[in-house]
Amino acid sequence: MKPYFSLEKLDLYHGDASVLETFEKGFYDLCVTSPPYNLSIEYQGSNDFRAYDDYLNWCKNWLKNCYFWGKEQARLCLNVPLDTNKHGKQSLGADIIAIAKECGWKYQNTIIWNESNISRRTAWGSWLQASALYAIAPVELIVVFYKNEYKRQKQTSTMSKEEFLLYTNGLWSFSGESKKRLKHPAPFPRELPRRCIKLFSFLEDTIFDPFSGSGTTILEANALGRFSVGLEIEKEYCELSKKRILESLSL
């Protein structure tokens, strides 16, 4: 498949993560991504309101594909919610972790992202009463998996001592990204892929995002001296990414 947009060390494709034939086997080292959460967010043409079981089946499809596309020592940093109440209260994070393991991914660890602006609510269901109360956790998960072998040979790292000490603390606290500023309904901040890329990959590795959206992961990977491959189903967001990347590089 021909890239929608290319630069040196960067390729953006307009395509679907649920289609296995989109890429060949074993092309990337690290996948950093955040799939649609099935929260009825208004994307241009994608379905973000599926029955819960249908959503999990869809997740299984693209997670199997990402497993196939990864190298033998590939790693996956998956940003997902802890839970959801859109289809009744569901343990979404735990369910996606279980599905990823069914697809062959091996679990390594979980990082908690404390996104300070994720929600300003506290608890609802019954005000000041225990009758139907539920609490809201203002955090998301970054779940780390690997394909077959976790330990890799030492190569060129781009982490400072200070970054290493900060990033290996499993509680990350930084704000989310503005939907209005990036003109995308569900962007994540550059700090998220920056930390994942520095912590779990080496210089010249290939970084992949199958839900590229506004291009945050591939933009950050390129800035950090990695090869980057993005896949985005919405043509409008491919164009948005192209514009954002060119503006960032002042081309």
C-alpha positions as CSV (number, residue, x, y, z in Angstrom):
1,M,0.0,0.0,0.0
2,K,1.3,3.4,-0.9
3,P,1.7,5.9,1.9
4,Y,-0.7,8.8,2.1
5,F,2.2,11.0,3.2
6,S,6.0,10.4,3.6
7,L,9.1,12.1,4.9
8,E,12.5,10.8,5.7
9,K,11.9,8.1,8.4
10,L,8.1,8.8,8.5
11,D,5.2,7.1,6.7
12,L,1.5,7.8,7.2
13,Y,-1.0,5.4,5.7
14,H,-4.7,5.8,5.1
15,G,-6.1,2.4,6.0
16,D,-7.8,0.2,8.5
17,A,-6.1,-1.6,11.4
18,S,-8.6,-4.5,11.2
19,V,-7.3,-5.4,7.7
20,L,-4.4,-7.9,8.1
21,E,-3.1,-7.4,4.5
22,T,-2.4,-3.7,5.2
23,F,1.2,-4.5,6.3
24,E,3.7,-7.3,6.0
25,K,4.7,-9.4,9.0
26,G,7.4,-8.2,11.5
27,F,8.0,-4.6,10.5
28,Y,7.9,-2.6,13.7
29,D,9.7,-2.6,17.1
30,L,7.3,-0.6,19.3
31,C,3.6,0.1,19.0
32,V,2.3,3.1,20.9
33,T,-1.4,3.6,20.5
34,S,-4.7,4.6,22.0
35,P,-7.7,3.0,20.2
36,P,-11.2,4.5,20.1
37,Y,-12.8,3.9,23.5
38,N,-16.3,3.2,22.2
39,L,-17.6,6.2,24.0
40,S,-19.8,7.6,21.2
41,I,-17.2,10.1,20.2
42,E,-18.0,11.7,16.8
43,Y,-15.3,10.6,14.5
44,Q,-15.9,11.3,10.8
45,G,-16.7,7.8,9.6
46,S,-15.7,5.3,12.2
47,N,-18.1,3.5,14.5
48,D,-17.5,4.5,18.1
49,F,-20.7,3.1,19.5
50,R,-20.8,-0.6,19.3
51,A,-22.4,-3.2,21.5
52,Y,-19.8,-4.0,24.2
53,D,-19.1,-7.5,23.0
54,D,-18.8,-6.3,19.4
55,Y,-16.3,-3.7,20.5
56,L,-14.2,-6.3,22.3
57,N,-14.3,-8.5,19.2
58,W,-13.1,-5.5,17.1
59,C,-10.3,-5.0,19.6
60,K,-9.3,-8.7,19.3
61,N,-9.1,-8.3,15.5
62,W,-6.7,-5.3,15.4
63,L,-4.7,-6.7,18.4
64,K,-4.1,-9.9,16.5
65,N,-3.0,-7.9,13.4
66,C,-0.6,-5.8,15.5
67,Y,0.9,-9.0,16.9
68,F,1.4,-10.3,13.4
69,W,2.9,-7.0,12.2
70,G,5.4,-6.8,15.1
71,K,8.9,-8.1,15.1
72,E,9.7,-11.1,17.4
73,Q,10.8,-8.7,20.2
74,A,8.1,-6.1,19.5
75,R,6.6,-4.2,22.4
76,L,3.1,-2.7,22.7
77,C,2.2,0.3,24.9
78,L,-1.6,0.4,24.9
79,N,-3.4,3.5,26.4
80,V,-6.9,2.5,27.5
81,P,-9.4,3.5,30.1
82,L,-9.6,1.8,33.5
83,D,-13.3,1.3,33.1
84,T,-16.4,2.6,31.3
85,N,-20.1,3.2,32.0
86,K,-21.3,3.7,28.5
87,H,-22.7,0.2,28.1
88,G,-23.4,-0.5,31.8
89,K,-20.4,-0.4,34.1
90,Q,-17.6,-2.5,32.4
91,S,-14.0,-3.2,33.4
92,L,-12.8,-2.1,30.0
93,G,-9.1,-2.1,30.8
94,A,-9.1,-5.5,32.3
95,D,-11.1,-6.9,29.4
96,I,-8.8,-5.5,26.8
97,I,-5.7,-6.9,28.7
98,A,-7.3,-10.3,28.7
99,I,-8.0,-10.1,24.9
100,A,-4.5,-9.0,24.2
101,K,-3.2,-12.0,26.0
102,E,-5.5,-14.3,24.0
103,C,-4.0,-12.8,20.8
104,G,-0.5,-13.9,22.0
105,W,0.7,-10.7,23.6
106,K,2.6,-11.3,26.9
107,Y,1.9,-8.9,29.8
108,Q,4.8,-6.9,31.2
109,N,3.4,-4.2,33.4
110,T,0.9,-1.4,33.8
111,I,1.6,2.3,34.1
112,I,-1.1,4.5,35.6
113,W,-1.5,7.9,33.9
114,N,-3.0,10.5,36.3
115,E,-4.5,12.9,33.8
116,S,-5.4,15.8,36.0
117,N,-8.0,17.2,33.6
118,I,-9.7,13.8,32.7
119,S,-12.7,14.4,34.9
120,R,-13.8,17.0,37.5
121,R,-16.6,14.7,38.8
122,T,-16.2,12.8,42.0
123,A,-18.9,10.2,42.7
124,W,-22.5,9.8,41.5
125,G,-25.3,7.3,41.6
126,S,-26.6,8.5,44.9
127,W,-25.7,11.9,46.4
128,L,-24.3,11.6,49.9
129,Q,-25.8,8.1,50.2
130,A,-24.4,4.5,49.9
131,S,-27.5,3.2,48.1
132,A,-26.2,3.3,44.5
133,L,-22.9,5.0,44.7
134,Y,-20.0,4.6,42.2
135,A,-16.6,6.3,42.3
136,I,-14.7,7.8,39.3
137,A,-11.0,7.2,39.0
138,P,-9.4,10.2,37.1
139,V,-6.8,7.9,35.6
140,E,-6.1,5.9,32.4
141,L,-3.9,2.9,31.9
142,I,-0.8,2.4,29.7
143,V,-0.4,-1.3,29.5
144,V,2.9,-2.7,28.3
145,F,3.1,-6.0,26.4
146,Y,5.7,-7.8,24.4
147,K,5.5,-10.4,21.6
148,N,7.9,-13.3,22.3
149,E,11.0,-12.0,24.0
150,Y,11.1,-9.0,26.2
151,K,14.8,-8.5,26.8
152,R,16.7,-6.9,23.9
153,Q,20.4,-6.3,23.2
154,K,21.7,-3.0,24.3
155,Q,21.6,-0.3,21.6
156,T,21.7,3.5,21.5
157,S,19.3,5.0,24.1
158,T,18.1,8.6,24.2
159,M,17.2,8.7,27.8
160,S,18.9,10.9,30.4
161,K,19.4,9.7,34.0
162,E,16.6,12.1,35.2
163,E,14.2,10.8,32.5
164,F,15.0,7.2,33.4
165,L,14.2,7.7,37.1
166,L,11.0,9.7,36.3
167,Y,9.7,7.3,33.6
168,T,10.3,4.1,35.6
169,N,8.0,5.3,38.3
170,G,4.7,3.6,37.4
171,L,2.6,6.7,38.2
172,W,2.7,9.3,35.5
173,S,1.1,12.7,36.1
174,F,0.7,15.1,33.3
175,S,-2.3,16.8,31.6
176,G,-4.2,15.7,28.6
177,E,-4.4,17.4,25.2
178,S,-6.9,20.0,24.0
179,K,-9.5,18.7,21.5
180,K,-10.0,22.2,20.2
181,R,-6.4,23.0,19.7
182,L,-5.7,19.9,17.6
183,K,-9.1,19.7,16.0
184,H,-9.4,16.0,16.8
185,P,-12.0,14.6,19.2
186,A,-9.7,12.4,21.2
187,P,-6.0,13.5,21.1
188,F,-3.4,12.5,23.6
189,P,-0.5,14.7,24.6
190,R,3.0,14.3,23.1
191,E,4.3,13.6,26.6
192,L,2.7,10.1,26.5
193,P,4.4,8.7,23.4
194,R,7.6,10.6,24.3
195,R,7.9,8.7,27.5
196,C,6.9,5.3,26.0
197,I,9.3,5.7,23.0
198,K,12.3,6.8,25.2
199,L,11.6,4.1,27.8
200,F,10.8,1.1,25.5
201,S,12.7,1.7,22.3
202,F,16.2,2.5,20.9
203,L,17.4,5.1,18.4
204,E,16.5,4.0,14.8
205,D,13.8,1.6,15.9
206,T,10.5,1.6,14.0
207,I,7.5,3.0,16.0
208,F,4.0,2.2,14.9
209,D,0.6,3.7,15.7
210,P,-2.4,1.9,14.1
211,F,-4.8,4.7,15.3
212,S,-2.6,7.6,14.3
213,G,-5.3,10.2,14.7
214,S,-3.8,13.7,14.7
215,G,-0.3,12.2,14.3
216,T,1.1,12.6,17.8
217,T,2.9,9.3,18.0
218,I,4.6,9.5,14.6
219,L,5.5,13.2,15.1
220,E,7.2,12.4,18.4
221,A,8.9,9.3,17.1
222,N,10.3,11.3,14.2
223,A,11.6,14.0,16.6
224,L,13.3,11.3,18.7
225,G,15.3,9.8,15.8
226,R,13.1,6.8,15.2
227,F,11.4,5.5,12.1
228,S,7.7,6.1,12.4
229,V,4.7,4.5,10.7
230,G,1.1,5.7,11.3
231,L,-2.1,4.2,10.1
232,E,-5.4,6.2,10.1
233,I,-8.8,5.2,8.8
234,E,-10.1,8.8,8.5
235,K,-8.8,10.7,5.5
236,E,-9.6,14.0,7.2
237,Y,-7.2,13.1,10.1
238,C,-4.5,12.0,7.7
239,E,-4.7,15.4,6.2
240,L,-4.7,17.0,9.7
241,S,-1.6,14.9,10.6
242,K,0.2,15.9,7.4
243,K,-0.4,19.6,8.0
244,R,0.6,19.3,11.7
245,I,3.9,17.5,10.8
246,L,4.8,19.9,8.1
247,E,4.2,22.9,10.4
248,S,6.2,21.2,13.2
249,L,9.1,20.7,10.9
250,S,8.8,24.2,9.3
251,L,8.7,22.8,5.8
